[in-house]
Structures are given as C-alpha cells and as structure tokens.
C-alpha cells in the first residue's frame, strides 16, 4: 500500500546565501517534506517503530540547515541525501526549501526550490 507522510512548515533561522551579509545576518526559512511509504503495519499496531518518526526528519533538516551554503539548492540536496541514507522504507521524497524575504532588490515574499526524488 502507498501512504504519504508530510512534515510541513519546519521554521528555521539559517545563514545561507551568496552575499557575505547573509552569512552574518542570516534569515528565515521554511522547509516542507513529503514522503511516500507503506505504514500499514504502524496503522495496525500503533507502534512508532513501524513507521517514519517525524522527529528524525526534523533533526536531519535542522542539522543540515545549520551548515552554511551559498545556495538553497545545495542545502536542499544535502537534506535529501541524508534522509535517503538514514531513513528506511521511503518510496519517494519531495522537499521544498523556502527562503523568506530574500535580498534580491525587490519586494519578494520568498523564493523556493523543490526537489523530488
């Protein structure tokens, strides 16, 4: 069976960006994770170890967002790689990294990247 788990709106403060100021000042980010798996056994048994623990996903996202990158494309790919390496039984994975109020000389609410694997 195919099921979807979403962890949406992980709010973080991080220091990504090509400008030196972004490495010093930082900014607000939001990360959404969607993954497909089969959690039939967890649904039947009510046992956490039979599904994907949201705490583990949040920990990976937080740890990777704490490592400075110039590009959110780079940090997004690192998150995908870590989740695939550390979390078992994922059929597919989608991640969205949103940079809120980017410094791009305009009134822009956010920019985002999406990676589907």
C-alpha positions as CSV (number, residue, x, y, z in Angstrom):
1,X,0.0,0.0,0.0
2,X,1.1,3.6,-0.6
3,X,0.9,6.2,2.1
4,X,2.1,9.8,2.3
5,X,3.6,11.5,5.4
6,X,4.1,15.2,5.4
7,X,6.1,17.4,7.7
8,X,5.2,20.9,6.8
9,X,6.4,24.3,7.8
10,X,9.6,23.5,9.6
11,X,10.7,27.0,10.6
12,X,14.3,27.8,10.9
13,X,16.8,30.6,11.1
14,X,19.9,30.0,9.0
15,X,22.8,31.7,7.2
16,X,22.5,30.7,3.5
17,X,23.2,33.0,0.6
18,X,25.8,34.2,-1.8
19,X,26.2,37.6,-0.1
20,X,28.6,37.9,2.8
21,X,26.0,39.7,4.8
22,X,23.7,36.7,4.6
23,X,26.4,34.7,6.3
24,X,26.5,37.2,9.2
25,X,22.9,38.3,9.5
26,X,21.0,35.2,8.4
27,X,17.4,34.9,7.5
28,X,14.2,33.0,7.9
29,X,13.5,29.7,6.1
30,X,10.7,27.2,5.9
31,X,11.1,23.5,4.9
32,X,8.3,21.1,3.8
33,X,8.9,17.4,3.5
34,X,6.6,14.9,1.8
35,X,7.4,11.2,1.5
36,X,5.7,8.1,0.4
37,X,6.0,4.9,2.3
38,X,3.9,1.9,3.5
39,X,2.8,2.5,7.0
40,X,0.2,-0.3,7.1
41,X,1.9,-2.1,9.9
42,X,2.0,1.0,12.0
43,X,-1.6,1.7,11.3
44,X,-2.5,-1.8,12.5
45,X,-0.2,-2.0,15.5
46,X,0.0,1.6,16.7
47,X,3.8,1.2,17.1
48,X,6.1,4.1,16.2
49,X,9.0,1.9,15.1
50,X,6.8,0.6,12.2
51,X,6.6,4.0,10.5
52,X,8.8,7.0,9.9
53,X,9.5,9.1,13.0
54,X,8.8,12.8,12.3
55,X,11.4,13.7,15.0
56,X,14.2,12.1,12.9
57,X,13.1,14.0,9.8
58,X,13.1,17.3,11.7
59,X,16.5,16.6,13.2
60,X,18.0,15.9,9.8
61,X,16.5,19.1,8.3
62,X,17.7,21.2,11.3
63,X,21.2,19.8,11.2
64,X,21.6,20.4,7.5
65,X,20.1,23.8,7.6
66,X,22.7,24.7,10.3
67,X,25.5,24.1,7.8
68,X,26.0,27.3,5.7
69,X,25.6,27.0,2.0
70,X,25.6,29.7,-0.7
71,X,22.6,28.1,-2.4
72,X,19.4,26.7,-1.1
73,X,19.7,24.2,-3.9
74,X,22.8,22.8,-2.2
75,X,21.3,22.6,1.3
76,X,18.1,21.0,-0.2
77,X,20.1,18.3,-1.9
78,X,22.1,17.6,1.3
79,X,18.8,17.1,3.2
80,X,17.5,14.7,0.5
81,X,20.8,12.7,0.6
82,X,20.7,12.5,4.4
83,X,17.1,11.4,4.6
84,X,17.6,8.7,2.0
85,X,20.7,7.5,3.8
86,X,19.3,7.4,7.3
87,X,15.6,6.7,6.9
88,X,14.5,3.3,5.6
89,X,11.4,2.3,3.6
90,X,10.9,5.6,1.7
91,X,9.5,5.1,-1.8
92,X,9.7,8.7,-2.8
93,X,10.7,12.0,-1.3
94,X,9.8,15.6,-2.0
95,X,11.4,18.6,-0.3
96,X,10.7,22.3,-0.5
97,X,13.1,24.9,0.9
98,X,11.7,28.4,1.1
99,X,13.9,31.5,1.7
100,X,11.6,34.2,3.2
101,X,12.2,37.8,2.1
102,X,15.4,37.2,0.0
103,X,17.7,40.2,-0.5
104,X,17.2,40.5,-4.3
105,X,16.5,44.2,-4.8
106,X,12.7,43.8,-4.9
107,X,9.6,43.3,-2.9
108,X,9.6,39.5,-3.0
109,X,7.9,37.4,-0.3
110,X,10.0,34.3,-0.8
111,X,12.0,32.1,-3.2
112,X,11.9,28.3,-3.1
113,X,13.4,25.2,-4.5
114,X,11.7,21.8,-4.8
115,X,13.5,18.5,-5.2
116,X,11.6,15.3,-5.9
117,X,13.4,12.0,-5.7
